[in-house]
Amino acid sequence: MNYRPLYILRIEHDYFDQGVCRALGFRISSTESSLWRRRGLLLRQTAANEWIILYDGDGAGVDTDSDVLALDMDMTDPSFVLYTEWADFHPSSAYVLELPIKEDRISAEMLKETALKRRIGAGFCQVRIRLTSTLFQEACQGKPMQAILHFGVPACRWEYLLIPRAGVPVTKEEFTLEEAGDKLHFPPFEPVRMYGQDMFRTVSEESVPMHERYGYKLKVFSSVGDGRKQGILKHVATPEPGRFLDAEKGMVRQVCNL
């Protein structure tokens, strides 16, 4: 057999380093796998975010009048919905993406919600690839068509809560949160009562596009009088999506112990 690329699927997401999305994956739809077998087609994952459909160059080929390949797209990271910018997305709904289309890059809004109820075991989106004569001819010429699904991220303000040690009084403007490169700015912590206890709270002035890793270096300082300050938390963790789901809309929360 002489397997050659027929169509390429790639997923990019601004949340991940270099856009390499590791939160979604493709598999052959179980309800329509017989067509793949009859045409001698294969699906192979060639990178963390790339899949290639292969055809046998020595085989009979495909029927460009009627063949439609079906793939299920699955979420492999349940937090995907928390760091993805997708207006009116409903995780429990069934979506469909019809390919090929003229654009190589496909945004989330091009995945259409259907009126159908999602089948048990099915992916959240079914990708349907019509094997047109143009698609097959391009593949035969060694220039397979491709679809790049691109997902953006929301920008959120960062909320930090400080839990004081037992016996430490909660007084106003005693602590500050600072970023070493002066890229983020936080007002002084304010005393609040949350989770049934007294603590300190501050929220960033800037909204930050969500990412799995940030280059910020955050420290908490305590005022010691006469304009002087002392570092008390030298390595403050950045917020993680989904860790505190009760945060206000447009914010991500991190809780630290003093």
Secondary structure, 3 states (H helix, E strand, C coil): CCEEEEEEEEEEECCCHHHECCCEEEEECHHHHHHHHHHCCEEEEEECCEEEEEEECCCCCCCCCCCEEEEEEEECCHHHHHCCECCCCCCCCCEEEEECCCCCEEEHHHCEECCCCCCCCCCCEEEEEECCHHHHHHHHCCCCEEEEEEEECCEEEEEEEEECCCCCCCCCCCEEEEECCCCCECCCCEEEEECCEEEEEEEEEEEEECCCCCCCCEEEEEEEECCEEEEEEEEECCCCCCCCCCCCCCEEEEEEEC
